[in-house]
């Protein structure tokens, strides 16, 4: 077992205090959803944009270019709400913010790329490396933040709109109920007398638990047992012992969280989609003949793996620019990207899997 230095102990205390503060903010906003979560995501998005712009250096990009970058990245994250508002003539449904899809404007992406290339052509200090950095990281960050929003608002939206919309009969709480994919979530919550605000927060909570416990497990196992480094060039402190320990802790905690809710309180992470019991909804839309447990287990296994890939991705950028952290907003953790890098990449992965499953694995979605 490794012996802890004074600096390691101090770092652990600071990280713990900051983590407790983050939970004190994130948990209430996540539970309530609606505008508190939406506003929290906007604050984090703006802070993340700042970190992206300033990672190469505080004075590398002129103010006018910074404004353009802010506008495009934020539009990539939030344009989906304007699109839904136009398509369904409403931004919110029964006070819940409406989001049943993930979407980034292709025209916006093309225009963003063209503007960056135009700046590179007519500004000598703006190089091709700046174009590729701002374009790639801007898109990945946008999808990550939108994925987090999807995880929170999808379970409280009108449900599955693109799948088979024929009515079918299910047994909810020993009562036969006629439901449809578009109303399955709402009918399930109503049949069991469940609080919709709380239940619709479970998918993002499941993701955060899996991701954070992977980080915590990896930090502790790496600190005490870490000897074999995964990639010293990119992330000198990450070890294989920490990765394996973090993966085990993450899977046990996320699946344990889901199992306790479902088997003790009849509250699946997402009714019919992310659960252990056989799913009439999946059976109705011809996915796995209604067998749901492999899907939730696969997600739980992927969370620590994909989360570590996300951590390495953003660490590679930091090493390229010679910085330790993207920001200092969270003592002991760094900036928004430092704290939520793994969460954002996991959010993209889980959003895609949930959306594909909800639509019967129609790959044209």
Long-range contacts (C-beta under 8 A, 24 or more apart in sequence): 1-224, 1-225, 2-223, 2-224, 2-225, 2-226, 4-223, 8-223, 11-332, 12-219, 12-223, 14-331, 14-332, 15-219, 15-332, 15-333, 16-332, 17-331, 17-332, 18-330, 18-331, 18-332, 18-333, 19-212, 19-332, 19-333, 22-330, 22-333, 22-339, 26-208, 30-152, 30-201, 30-204, 30-205, 30-208, 31-197, 31-198, 31-201, 32-197, 33-96, 33-97, 33-152, 33-153, 33-156, 33-197, 33-200, 33-201, 34-92, 34-95, 34-96, 34-97, 34-197, 35-97, 37-97, 37-149, 37-152, 37-153, 38-97, 38-149, 41-77, 41-145, 41-148, 41-149, 42-78, 44-145, 44-336, 44-340, 45-73, 45-74, 45-77, 45-145, 46-70, 46-74, 47-327, 47-329, 47-335, 47-336, 48-141, 48-145, 48-335, 48-336, 48-337, 48-340, 49-73, 49-74, 49-141, 50-327, 51-326, 51-327, 51-335, 51-336, 51-337, 52-134, 52-137, 52-138, 52-141, 52-326, 52-337, 55-317, 55-318, 55-321, 55-323, 55-326, 56-130, 56-133, 56-321, 57-321, 60-130, 61-126, 61-130, 65-119, 65-126, 68-115, 69-134, 69-138, 72-108, 72-111, 72-112, 72-115, 72-138, 73-138, 73-141, 73-142, 75-105, 75-108, 76-104, 76-105, 76-108, 76-109, 76-112, 76-138, 76-139, 76-142, 76-143, 76-146, 77-142, 77-145, 77-146, 77-149, 78-146, 79-103, 79-104, 79-105, 79-108, 80-104, 80-146, 93-157, 93-158, 96-153, 96-156, 96-157, 96-196, 96-200, 97-153, 97-156, 98-153, 98-157, 98-158, 99-149, 99-150, 99-153, 99-154, 99-157, 100-154, 100-157, 100-158, 100-159, 100-160, 100-161, 101-150, 101-355, 102-143, 102-146, 102-147, 102-150, 102-351, 102-352, 102-355, 103-146, 104-139, 104-142, 104-143, 104-146, 109-139, 112-138, 133-317, 137-317, 140-313, 140-344, 140-345, 141-337, 141-344, 143-344, 143-348, 144-310, 144-340, 144-343, 144-344, 144-345, 144-347, 144-348, 145-344, 145-347, 146-351, 147-344, 147-347, 147-348, 147-350, 147-351, 148-204, 148-340, 148-343, 148-344, 148-347, 150-347, 150-351, 150-354, 150-355, 151-203, 151-204, 151-207, 151-347, 151-350, 151-351, 151-354, 152-200, 152-201, 152-203, 152-204, 153-200, 154-203, 154-270, 154-351, 154-354, 154-355, 155-185, 155-199, 155-200, 155-201, 155-202, 155-203, 155-270, 155-271, 156-185, 156-196, 156-197, 156-200, 158-182, 158-183, 158-186, 159-183, 159-184, 159-185, 159-186, 160-184, 160-281, 160-285, 160-358, 160-359, 162-358, 162-359, 162-362, 162-365, 163-285, 163-358, 163-359, 163-360, 163-362, 164-284, 164-285, 164-286, 164-360, 166-284, 168-280, 168-284, 170-280, 170-281, 171-280, 173-266, 181-281, 181-284, 181-285, 181-358, 184-271, 184-272, 184-281, 185-270, 185-271, 185-272, 188-271, 188-272, 189-271, 192-266, 192-267, 194-266, 194-267, 199-267, 199-271, 202-261, 202-267, 202-268, 202-269, 202-270, 203-269, 203-270, 203-274, 203-350, 203-354, 205-257, 206-254, 206-257, 206-258, 206-269, 206-274, 206-299, 207-303, 207-343, 207-346, 207-347, 207-350, 208-343, 209-253, 209-254, 209-257, 210-250, 210-251, 210-253, 210-254, 210-300, 210-303, 210-304, 210-307, 210-346, 211-250, 211-303, 211-304, 211-307, 211-342, 211-343, 211-346, 212-343, 213-246, 213-249, 213-250, 213-253, 213-254, 214-246, 214-247, 214-249, 214-250, 214-303, 214-304, 214-307, 214-308, 214-342, 215-246, 215-307, 215-342, 216-246, 216-249, 217-242, 217-245, 217-246, 217-247, 217-248, 217-249, 217-250, 218-242, 218-243, 218-245, 218-246, 218-247, 218-308, 219-246, 220-245, 221-245, 221-246, 221-249, 222-246, 231-312, 233-319, 234-312, 234-315, 234-316, 234-319, 235-311, 235-312, 235-315, 238-308, 238-311, 238-312, 243-304, 243-308, 246-304, 246-308, 247-304, 247-305, 250-300, 250-303, 250-304, 250-307, 251-300, 251-301, 251-303, 251-304, 254-300, 254-303, 255-296, 255-297, 255-300, 258-296, 258-300, 269-296, 270-354, 273-354, 273-357, 273-358, 274-299, 274-354, 282-357, 285-358, 285-359, 285-360, 286-360, 287-357, 287-360, 287-361, 295-353, 295-357, 298-353, 299-350, 299-353, 302-346, 302-349, 302-350, 303-346, 303-350, 306-342, 306-345, 306-346, 306-349, 307-342, 307-343, 307-345, 307-346, 308-342, 309-345, 310-341, 310-342, 310-343, 310-344, 310-345, 310-346, 311-341, 311-342, 313-341, 313-345, 314-338, 314-341, 315-341
